[in-house]
Amino acid sequence: MPLRNRVTPQGDLVAVSARGTMLGNRGVLHDEDRQIVRTFQHRRWLLCELAFQGRCREIMKPRRYTELFFLDEAVGLAAGHRPCARCRPEAYEAFRRCFATGGRRNPSAEDLDRVLHAERLRPAPPAGPVAGLPDGGYVLLDDACWLVLGDRLLRWDAGGYRERRPRPGGQAAVLTPASTLAALRAGYRPRLHPSAAAS
């Protein structure tokens, strides 16, 4: 049976068999029986590589951080995570530079985490115009999560993007945090699942 450690664009943890293309971390979220008992432990929510320096981990080992899995980086960004400085230093520096052009000068990892954590604690996703969103952002529309990419929306599924529709006018609930949207507008490009490129 799948473990409840797959992350949706809304930041929820679900039990599905699809692993995704990225690993993440919010601290120790599970108990001795590998059951999720909290949604986060600290405000440093990271997006990591699946493989790093040949390390192998026992998934959800007691008293160790809970390994979380994401379809791709855009999902992790929508859920409020940011690139890890250790295993993804180039992505971290690019994100930090683009974050800075969104109004903050030379933000540290602590600065990033403080801003993102405050945005994650919002009571509900704010509504915004879909037409003005940058590529890589996520919206909630018709009870589904959609990736914004060019003139299309791609519907999130744990196993990949299987449905496309034209980008609509009007408003939708915006899942990606405002500061991350600013980084996307400033040029940060998240790594997408291969299914996003399918015609």
C-alpha positions as CSV (number, residue, x, y, z in Angstrom):
1,M,0.0,0.0,0.0
2,P,1.4,3.5,-0.9
3,L,2.6,5.7,1.9
4,R,1.0,9.1,2.4
5,N,4.0,11.1,1.3
6,R,3.1,12.4,-2.2
7,V,2.4,16.1,-2.4
8,T,-0.3,17.8,-4.3
9,P,-0.1,21.4,-5.7
10,Q,-2.3,22.4,-2.8
11,G,0.3,21.1,-0.4
12,D,-1.7,18.1,0.8
13,L,-0.1,14.7,1.5
14,V,-1.8,11.8,-0.3
15,A,-1.1,8.1,-0.7
16,V,-0.7,7.2,-4.4
17,S,1.8,4.9,-6.1
18,A,3.3,7.4,-8.5
19,R,6.6,8.7,-7.1
20,G,7.3,11.7,-9.2
21,T,10.5,13.4,-10.2
22,M,11.5,15.3,-7.1
23,L,12.0,14.7,-3.4
24,G,11.2,17.1,-0.6
25,N,11.4,17.7,3.1
26,R,9.4,19.5,5.8
27,G,10.9,17.8,8.8
28,V,9.7,14.7,10.7
29,L,6.0,14.3,9.9
30,H,5.5,10.6,10.6
31,D,5.4,8.3,13.6
32,E,6.9,4.9,14.4
33,D,4.2,3.3,12.2
34,R,5.0,5.5,9.2
35,Q,1.7,7.4,9.7
36,I,1.6,11.1,9.0
37,V,0.9,13.0,12.3
38,R,1.6,16.6,11.2
39,T,1.8,18.5,8.0
40,F,5.1,20.2,8.8
41,Q,7.7,20.4,11.6
42,H,9.5,23.7,10.7
43,R,9.3,26.4,8.1
44,R,12.2,25.2,5.9
45,W,10.3,23.3,3.1
46,L,12.8,22.0,0.5
47,L,12.7,20.6,-3.0
48,C,15.6,18.2,-3.6
49,E,17.0,15.8,-6.2
50,L,15.8,12.2,-6.1
51,A,19.4,11.1,-6.2
52,F,22.3,12.9,-4.5
53,Q,25.9,11.7,-4.0
54,G,24.8,8.0,-4.2
55,R,22.9,8.2,-0.9
56,C,20.2,5.6,-0.1
57,R,17.6,6.1,2.5
58,E,15.0,4.0,4.1
59,I,11.7,5.8,3.4
60,M,10.0,7.2,6.5
61,K,12.5,5.7,8.9
62,P,11.4,6.5,12.5
63,R,12.7,9.8,13.9
64,R,14.2,10.8,10.5
65,Y,12.8,13.4,8.1
66,T,9.8,12.4,6.1
67,E,10.7,11.9,2.4
68,L,8.0,13.7,0.3
69,F,7.6,13.2,-3.4
70,F,6.4,15.6,-6.1
71,L,5.4,15.2,-9.7
72,D,7.8,18.0,-10.6
73,E,9.2,21.3,-9.3
74,A,6.2,23.4,-10.3
75,V,4.1,21.3,-7.9
76,G,6.6,21.8,-5.1
77,L,6.7,25.5,-5.7
78,A,2.9,25.7,-5.7
79,A,2.8,23.8,-2.4
80,G,5.2,26.3,-0.8
81,H,8.6,24.6,-1.1
82,R,11.8,26.1,-2.5
83,P,15.0,24.7,-4.1
84,C,17.5,23.1,-1.7
85,A,20.8,24.9,-1.5
86,R,22.8,21.7,-0.8
87,C,21.7,19.3,-3.6
88,R,20.4,21.9,-6.0
89,P,22.8,24.9,-5.6
90,E,22.3,26.3,-9.1
91,A,18.5,26.2,-8.8
92,Y,18.7,27.7,-5.3
93,E,20.9,30.6,-6.5
94,A,18.6,31.2,-9.5
95,F,15.5,31.1,-7.3
96,R,17.1,33.5,-4.8
97,R,18.2,35.9,-7.5
98,C,14.7,35.9,-9.1
99,F,13.1,36.2,-5.6
100,A,15.3,39.2,-4.9
101,T,14.1,41.0,-8.1
102,G,10.6,40.5,-6.7
103,G,11.3,43.2,-4.1
104,R,13.7,41.7,-1.6
105,R,17.5,42.4,-1.8
106,N,19.9,39.5,-1.3
107,P,17.5,37.2,0.6
108,S,19.1,34.5,2.7
109,A,17.6,31.0,3.0
110,E,16.1,32.2,6.3
111,D,14.5,35.2,4.5
112,L,13.0,32.9,1.8
113,D,11.6,30.5,4.4
114,R,10.1,33.2,6.5
115,V,8.3,34.8,3.6
116,L,7.1,31.5,2.1
117,H,5.9,30.2,5.5
118,A,3.8,33.4,6.1
119,E,2.3,32.8,2.6
120,R,1.6,29.2,3.3
121,L,-0.4,30.1,6.4
122,R,-3.0,32.1,4.5
123,P,-6.5,30.8,5.2
124,A,-7.4,30.2,1.5
125,P,-5.8,30.7,-1.9
126,P,-6.4,34.2,-3.2
127,A,-8.2,34.7,-6.5
128,G,-6.3,36.2,-9.4
129,P,-6.6,36.7,-13.2
130,V,-5.5,33.6,-15.0
131,A,-4.3,35.6,-18.0
132,G,-1.6,37.4,-16.0
133,L,0.0,34.3,-14.4
134,P,3.5,33.3,-15.4
135,D,4.4,29.9,-16.7
136,G,5.0,27.4,-13.9
137,G,2.2,28.8,-11.6
138,Y,-0.7,26.7,-10.5
139,V,-4.4,27.5,-10.2
140,L,-7.4,25.7,-8.8
141,L,-10.2,25.6,-11.3
142,D,-13.3,23.3,-11.5
143,D,-12.1,21.4,-8.4
144,A,-8.8,20.5,-10.1
145,C,-5.2,21.8,-10.0
146,W,-3.9,23.2,-13.3
147,L,-0.4,24.2,-14.3
148,V,-0.1,27.4,-16.3
149,L,2.0,26.9,-19.4
150,G,1.9,29.2,-22.4
151,D,-1.7,29.5,-23.7
152,R,-2.7,26.3,-22.0
153,L,-3.6,24.8,-18.6
154,L,-2.4,21.3,-17.8
155,R,-4.3,19.3,-15.3
156,W,-2.2,17.8,-12.5
157,D,-2.4,14.1,-11.8
158,A,0.1,12.3,-9.5
159,G,1.3,10.4,-12.6
160,G,1.7,13.3,-15.0
161,Y,-0.2,15.9,-17.1
162,R,-2.9,14.0,-19.0
163,E,-5.4,16.8,-19.8
164,R,-5.0,20.2,-21.5
165,R,-7.3,23.1,-22.0
166,P,-6.9,26.6,-23.3
167,R,-5.9,29.2,-20.7
168,P,-9.2,30.9,-19.8
169,G,-9.9,34.5,-19.0
170,G,-11.4,35.5,-15.7
171,Q,-10.3,34.6,-12.2
172,A,-9.2,31.5,-10.4
173,A,-7.8,30.5,-7.0
174,V,-4.0,30.9,-7.3
175,L,-2.2,28.1,-5.5
176,T,1.4,29.2,-6.1
177,P,2.6,31.7,-3.3
178,A,2.8,35.3,-4.3
179,S,6.5,35.6,-3.7
180,T,7.2,32.5,-5.9
181,L,5.0,33.9,-8.6
182,A,7.2,37.0,-8.5
183,A,10.3,34.8,-8.9
184,L,8.6,33.1,-11.9
185,R,7.8,36.4,-13.5
186,A,11.4,37.5,-12.9
187,G,12.7,34.5,-14.9
188,Y,12.9,31.4,-12.6
189,R,12.1,28.3,-14.7
190,P,11.0,25.3,-12.7
191,R,11.8,21.8,-13.9
192,L,8.6,20.2,-15.3
193,H,7.5,16.6,-15.6
194,P,8.2,15.2,-19.1
195,S,4.5,14.9,-19.8
196,A,4.2,18.7,-19.7
197,A,6.1,18.7,-23.0
198,A,3.8,16.2,-24.7
199,S,1.8,17.6,-27.7
